[in-house]
Amino acid sequence: MNAQELREKTPDQLRDELTALKKEAFNLRFQQATNQLENTARMRQVRRDVARVNTILNEKAAQAAAE
């Protein structure tokens, strides 16, 4: 997912996306702890997607406050 796609979503959609990503990150950490994780690169992708969603939520909040 890229930043442009995220900017087109509403804040509620972004919060839902953030919740889903955090659940996935939890599951990936659990899989890693039990040595069942197959795609280790997915952990990095999810962590960066969480950061990307948080950044865009903050941008939208700052923009709403400025108006």
N, CA, C and O atoms as a printed pandas DataFrame, in Angstrom:
     atom_number atom_name residue_name chain_id  residue_number  x_coord  y_coord  z_coord
0              1         N          MET        A               1    0.843   -1.172    0.000
1              2        CA          MET        A               1    0.000    0.000    0.000
2              3         C          MET        A               1    0.890    1.238    0.000
3              4         O          MET        A               1    1.894    1.296    0.710
4              5         N          ASN        A               2    0.516    2.206   -0.791
5              6        CA          ASN        A               2    1.335    3.418   -0.838
6              7         C          ASN        A               2    0.588    4.590   -0.211
7              8         O          ASN        A               2   -0.605    4.511    0.081
8              9         N          ALA        A               3    1.317    5.664   -0.016
9             10        CA          ALA        A               3    0.773    6.820    0.691
10            11         C          ALA        A               3   -0.376    7.458   -0.082
11            12         O          ALA        A               3   -1.321    7.961    0.527
12            13         N          GLN        A               4   -0.315    7.448   -1.394
13            14        CA          GLN        A               4   -1.371    8.071   -2.193
14            15         C          GLN        A               4   -2.704    7.363   -1.980
15            16         O          GLN        A               4   -3.743    8.013   -1.862
16            17         N          GLU        A               5   -2.677    6.028   -1.930
17            18        CA          GLU        A               5   -3.900    5.274   -1.675
18            19         C          GLU        A               5   -4.470    5.609   -0.309
19            20         O          GLU        A               5   -5.686    5.717   -0.145
20            21         N          LEU        A               6   -3.591    5.774    0.670
21            22        CA          LEU        A               6   -4.034    6.063    2.027
22            23         C          LEU        A               6   -4.603    7.467    2.153
23            24         O          LEU        A               6   -5.540    7.686    2.921
24            25         N          ARG        A               7   -4.062    8.404    1.422
25            26        CA          ARG        A               7   -4.547    9.778    1.499
26            27         C          ARG        A               7   -5.966    9.915    0.958
27            28         O          ARG        A               7   -6.674   10.858    1.311
28            29         N          GLU        A               8   -6.383    8.993    0.111
29            30        CA          GLU        A               8   -7.726    9.027   -0.458
30            31         C          GLU        A               8   -8.776    8.485    0.513
31            32         O          GLU        A               8   -9.974    8.667    0.293
32            33         N          LYS        A               9   -8.336    7.818    1.591
33            34        CA          LYS        A               9   -9.265    7.227    2.546
34            35         C          LYS        A               9   -9.661    8.235    3.617
35            36         O          LYS        A               9   -8.957    9.213    3.866
36            37         N          THR        A              10  -10.797    7.974    4.238
37            38        CA          THR        A              10  -11.265    8.828    5.326
38            39         C          THR        A              10  -10.533    8.444    6.617
39            40         O          THR        A              10   -9.965    7.355    6.704
40            41         N          PRO        A              11  -10.543    9.326    7.610
41            42        CA          PRO        A              11   -9.891    8.979    8.887
42            43         C          PRO        A              11  -10.456    7.712    9.533
43            44         O          PRO        A              11   -9.710    6.952   10.151
44            45         N          ASP        A              12  -11.761    7.477    9.399
45            46        CA          ASP        A              12  -12.338    6.255    9.966
46            47         C          ASP        A              12  -11.804    5.009    9.267
47            48         O          ASP        A              12  -11.509    4.002    9.910
48            49         N          GLN        A              13  -11.685    5.088    7.957
49            50        CA          GLN        A              13  -11.128    3.967    7.200
50            51         C          GLN        A              13   -9.671    3.736    7.590
51            52         O          GLN        A              13   -9.220    2.595    7.685
52            53         N          LEU        A              14   -8.938    4.827    7.814
53            54        CA          LEU        A              14   -7.536    4.701    8.204
54            55         C          LEU        A              14   -7.407    4.069    9.587
55            56         O          LEU        A              14   -6.501    3.269    9.823
56            57         N          ARG        A              15   -8.307    4.423   10.499
57            58        CA          ARG        A              15   -8.266    3.809   11.838
58            59         C          ARG        A              15   -8.565    2.311   11.756
59            60         O          ARG        A              15   -7.951    1.513   12.465
60            61         N          ASP        A              16   -9.504    1.935   10.895
61            62        CA          ASP        A              16   -9.803    0.511   10.705
62            63         C          ASP        A              16   -8.594   -0.217   10.122
63            64         O          ASP        A              16   -8.259   -1.324   10.543
64            65         N          GLU        A              17   -7.951    0.414    9.158
65            66        CA          GLU        A              17   -6.752   -0.158    8.543
66            67         C          GLU        A              17   -5.645   -0.314    9.585
67            68         O          GLU        A              17   -4.935   -1.320    9.600
68            69         N          LEU        A              18   -5.503    0.679   10.445
69            70        CA          LEU        A              18   -4.485    0.640   11.494
70            71         C          LEU        A              18   -4.749   -0.514   12.461
71            72         O          LEU        A              18   -3.820   -1.214   12.864
72            73         N          THR        A              19   -5.990   -0.708   12.825
73            74        CA          THR        A              19   -6.348   -1.815   13.714
74            75         C          THR        A              19   -6.007   -3.158   13.078
75            76         O          THR        A              19   -5.457   -4.041   13.736
76            77         N          ALA        A              20   -6.335   -3.306   11.801
77            78        CA          ALA        A              20   -6.055   -4.556   11.102
78            79         C          ALA        A              20   -4.556   -4.807   11.014
79            80         O          ALA        A              20   -4.101   -5.937   11.188
80            81         N          LEU        A              21   -3.786   -3.753   10.744
81            82        CA          LEU        A              21   -2.338   -3.910   10.641
82            83         C          LEU        A              21   -1.720   -4.272   11.982
83            84         O          LEU        A              21   -0.798   -5.085   12.042
84            85         N          LYS        A              22   -2.218   -3.677   13.055
85            86        CA          LYS        A              22   -1.676   -3.998   14.379
86            87         C          LYS        A              22   -2.001   -5.441   14.766
87            88         O          LYS        A              22   -1.184   -6.108   15.401
88            89         N          LYS        A              23   -3.180   -5.927   14.392
89            90        CA          LYS        A              23   -3.517   -7.326   14.649
90            91         C          LYS        A              23   -2.590   -8.250   13.863
91            92         O          LYS        A              23   -2.121   -9.266   14.376
92            93         N          GLU        A              24   -2.337   -7.880   12.614
93            94        CA          GLU        A              24   -1.436   -8.692   11.796
94            95         C          GLU        A              24   -0.028   -8.694   12.371
95            96         O          GLU        A              24    0.636   -9.730   12.388
96            97         N          ALA        A              25    0.430   -7.533   12.843
97            98        CA          ALA        A              25    1.763   -7.454   13.444
98            99         C          ALA        A              25    1.850   -8.339   14.686
99           100         O          ALA        A              25    2.861   -9.007   14.907
100          101         N          PHE        A              26    0.796   -8.343   15.489
101          102        CA          PHE        A              26    0.769   -9.202   16.668
102          103         C          PHE        A              26    0.872  -10.666   16.268
103          104         O          PHE        A              26    1.649  -11.424   16.849
104          105         N          ASN        A              27    0.080  -11.060   15.268
105          106        CA          ASN        A              27    0.102  -12.453   14.816
106          107         C          ASN        A              27    1.466  -12.833   14.251
107          108         O          ASN        A              27    1.941  -13.949   14.464
108          109         N          LEU        A              28    2.093  -11.908   13.532
109          110        CA          LEU        A              28    3.419  -12.188   12.979
110          111         C          LEU        A              28    4.456  -12.356   14.089
111          112         O          LEU        A              28    5.320  -13.230   14.010
112          113         N          ARG        A              29    4.367  -11.517   15.125
113          114        CA          ARG        A              29    5.305  -11.656   16.248
114          115         C          ARG        A              29    5.094  -12.998   16.951
115          116         O          ARG        A              29    6.056  -13.645   17.367
116          117         N          PHE        A              30    3.845  -13.407   17.080
117          118        CA          PHE        A              30    3.541  -14.683   17.711
118          119         C          PHE        A              30    4.103  -15.829   16.872
119          120         O          PHE        A              30    4.679  -16.771   17.417
120          121         N          GLN        A              31    3.941  -15.754   15.556
121          122        CA          GLN        A              31    4.473  -16.789   14.676
122          123         C          GLN        A              31    5.988  -16.847   14.754
123          124         O          GLN        A              31    6.574  -17.929   14.724
124          125         N          GLN        A              32    6.619  -15.698   14.852
125          126        CA          GLN        A              32    8.075  -15.674   14.936
126          127         C          GLN        A              32    8.556  -16.313   16.237
127          128         O          GLN        A              32    9.559  -17.028   16.249
128          129         N          ALA        A              33    7.847  -16.057   17.321
129          130        CA          ALA        A              33    8.234  -16.607   18.613
130          131         C          ALA        A              33    8.105  -18.128   18.634
131          132         O          ALA        A              33    8.846  -18.804   19.348
132          133         N          THR        A              34    7.173  -18.665   17.860
133          134        CA          THR        A              34    6.981  -20.117   17.821
134          135         C          THR        A              34    7.656  -20.754   16.607
135          136         O          THR        A              34    7.409  -21.920   16.297
136          137         N          ASN        A              35    8.492  -20.005   15.933
137          138        CA          ASN        A              35    9.247  -20.484   14.759
138          139         C          ASN        A              35    8.346  -21.003   13.646
139          140         O          ASN        A              35    8.675  -21.989   12.987
140          141         N          GLN        A              36    7.215  -20.342   13.434
141          142        CA          GLN        A              36    6.305  -20.717   12.357
142          143         C          GLN        A              36    6.230  -19.649   11.270
143          144         O          GLN        A              36    5.463  -19.790   10.318
144          145         N          LEU        A              37    7.015  -18.586   11.401
145          146        CA          LEU        A              37    6.958  -17.489   10.445
146          147         C          LEU        A              37    7.715  -17.868    9.178
147          148         O          LEU        A              37    8.892  -18.227    9.228
148          149         N          GLU        A              38    7.022  -17.782    8.039
149          150        CA          GLU        A              38    7.643  -18.154    6.770
150          151         C          GLU        A              38    8.219  -16.940    6.046
151          152         O          GLU        A              38    9.316  -17.006    5.493
152          153         N          ASN        A              39    7.479  -15.836    6.050
153          154        CA          ASN        A              39    7.915  -14.649    5.322
154          155         C          ASN        A              39    8.345  -13.584    6.332
155          156         O          ASN        A              39    7.515  -12.816    6.817
156          157         N          THR        A              40    9.621  -13.541    6.642
157          158        CA          THR        A              40   10.100  -12.600    7.653
158          159         C          THR        A              40   10.043  -11.159    7.164
159          160         O          THR        A              40    9.981  -10.237    7.976
160          161         N          ALA        A              41   10.062  -10.954    5.871
161          162        CA          ALA        A              41   10.002   -9.599    5.323
162          163         C          ALA        A              41    8.639   -8.954    5.571
163          164         O          ALA        A              41    8.519   -7.729    5.562
164          165         N          ARG        A              42    7.622   -9.768    5.792
165          166        CA          ARG        A              42    6.276   -9.224    6.019
166          167         C          ARG        A              42    6.220   -8.404    7.304
167          168         O          ARG        A              42    5.464   -7.437    7.389
168          169         N          MET        A              43    7.013   -8.782    8.301
169          170        CA          MET        A              43    7.040   -8.017    9.555
170          171         C          MET        A              43    7.471   -6.574    9.289
171          172         O          MET        A              43    6.884   -5.636    9.829
172          173         N          ARG        A              44    8.480   -6.406    8.469
173          174        CA          ARG        A              44    8.978   -5.074    8.135
174          175         C          ARG        A              44    7.927   -4.284    7.359
175          176         O          ARG        A              44    7.717   -3.099    7.616
176          177         N          GLN        A              45    7.272   -4.945    6.414
177          178        CA          GLN        A              45    6.239   -4.286    5.621
178          179         C          GLN        A              45    5.096   -3.801    6.498
179          180         O          GLN        A              45    4.614   -2.680    6.333
180          181         N          VAL        A              46    4.667   -4.630    7.416
181          182        CA          VAL        A              46    3.546   -4.274    8.285
182          183         C          VAL        A              46    3.944   -3.121    9.198
183          184         O          VAL        A              46    3.166   -2.188    9.395
184          185         N          ARG        A              47    5.151   -3.182    9.757
185          186        CA          ARG        A              47    5.608   -2.115   10.647
186          187         C          ARG        A              47    5.657   -0.780    9.908
187          188         O          ARG        A              47    5.273    0.252   10.457
188          189         N          ARG        A              48    6.119   -0.801    8.690
189          190        CA          ARG        A              48    6.188    0.438    7.908
190          191         C          ARG        A              48    4.808    0.917    7.477
191          192         O          ARG        A              48    4.565    2.122    7.403
192          193         N          ASP        A              49    3.903   -0.016    7.192
193          194        CA          ASP        A              49    2.537    0.375    6.858
194          195         C          ASP        A              49    1.845    1.026    8.049
195          196         O          ASP        A              49    1.089    1.983    7.883
196          197         N          VAL        A              50    2.101    0.508    9.256
197          198        CA          VAL        A              50    1.537    1.117   10.463
198          199         C          VAL        A              50    2.050    2.550   10.592
199          200         O          VAL        A              50    1.278    3.467   10.872
200          201         N          ALA        A              51    3.337    2.736   10.389
201          202        CA          ALA        A              51    3.912    4.080   10.487
202          203         C          ALA        A              51    3.332    5.001    9.418
203          204         O          ALA        A              51    3.072    6.177    9.675
204          205         N          ARG        A              52    3.133    4.467    8.233
205          206        CA          ARG        A              52    2.579    5.258    7.132
206          207         C          ARG        A              52    1.156    5.703    7.446
207          208         O          ARG        A              52    0.800    6.857    7.211
208          209         N          VAL        A              53    0.345    4.796    7.974
209          210        CA          VAL        A              53   -1.043    5.133    8.324
210          211         C          VAL        A              53   -1.060    6.181    9.434
211          212         O          VAL        A              53   -1.834    7.136    9.375
212          213         N          ASN        A              54   -0.207    6.005   10.448
213          214        CA          ASN        A              54   -0.145    6.983   11.535
214          215         C          ASN        A              54    0.254    8.360   11.020
215          216         O          ASN        A              54   -0.301    9.371   11.450
216          217         N          THR        A              55    1.199    8.402   10.117
217          218        CA          THR        A              55    1.647    9.673    9.547
218          219         C          THR        A              55    0.511   10.374    8.818
219          220         O          THR        A              55    0.314   11.577    8.988
220          221         N          ILE        A              56   -0.223    9.645    8.021
221          222        CA          ILE        A              56   -1.300   10.250    7.244
222          223         C          ILE        A              56   -2.447   10.672    8.156
223          224         O          ILE        A              56   -3.082   11.699    7.912
224          225         N          LEU        A              57   -2.724    9.887    9.214
225          226        CA          LEU        A              57   -3.743   10.312   10.180
226          227         C          LEU        A              57   -3.329   11.624   10.844
227          228         O          LEU        A              57   -4.162   12.509   11.041
228          229         N          ASN        A              58   -2.053   11.752   11.188
229          230        CA          ASN        A              58   -1.572   12.995   11.795
230          231         C          ASN        A              58   -1.644   14.157   10.810
231          232         O          ASN        A              58   -1.966   15.279   11.200
232          233         N          GLU        A              59   -1.350   13.902    9.543
233          234        CA          GLU        A              59   -1.449   14.957    8.532
234          235         C          GLU        A              59   -2.888   15.427    8.411
235          236         O          GLU        A              59   -3.146   16.629    8.340
236          237         N          LYS        A              60   -3.821   14.495    8.389
237          238        CA          LYS        A              60   -5.237   14.857    8.264
238          239         C          LYS        A              60   -5.711   15.624    9.497
239          240         O          LYS        A              60   -6.501   16.561    9.378
240          241         N          ALA        A              61   -5.234   15.230   10.683
241          242        CA          ALA        A              61   -5.620   15.942   11.906
242          243         C          ALA        A              61   -5.062   17.353   11.914
243          244         O          ALA        A              61   -5.751   18.289   12.320
244          245         N          ALA        A              62   -3.829   17.519   11.472
245          246        CA          ALA        A              62   -3.217   18.851   11.412
246          247         C          ALA        A              62   -3.930   19.725   10.395
247          248         O          ALA        A              62   -4.125   20.920   10.620
248          249         N          GLN        A              63   -4.317   19.128    9.277
249          250        CA          GLN        A              63   -5.021   19.882    8.245
250          251         C          GLN        A              63   -6.399   20.325    8.746
251          252         O          GLN        A              63   -6.833   21.444    8.474
252          253         N          ALA        A              64   -7.078   19.443    9.477
253          254        CA          ALA        A              64   -8.392   19.784   10.016
254          255         C          ALA        A              64   -8.267   20.883   11.091
255          256         O          ALA        A              64   -9.139   21.744   11.203
256          257         N          ALA        A              65   -7.204   20.848   11.859
257          258        CA          ALA        A              65   -7.000   21.860   12.896
258          259         C          ALA        A              65   -6.663   23.224   12.292
259          260         O          ALA        A              65   -6.999   24.265   12.856
260          261         N          ALA        A              66   -6.001   23.200   11.148
261          262        CA          ALA        A              66   -5.611   24.453   10.503
262          263         C          ALA        A              66   -6.810   25.153    9.855
263          264         O          ALA        A              66   -6.792   26.366    9.642
264          265         N          GLU        A              67   -7.832   24.388    9.549
265          266        CA          GLU        A              67   -9.003   24.977    8.862
266          267         C          GLU        A              67   -9.933   25.682    9.814
267          268         O          GLU        A              67  -10.954   26.224    9.391
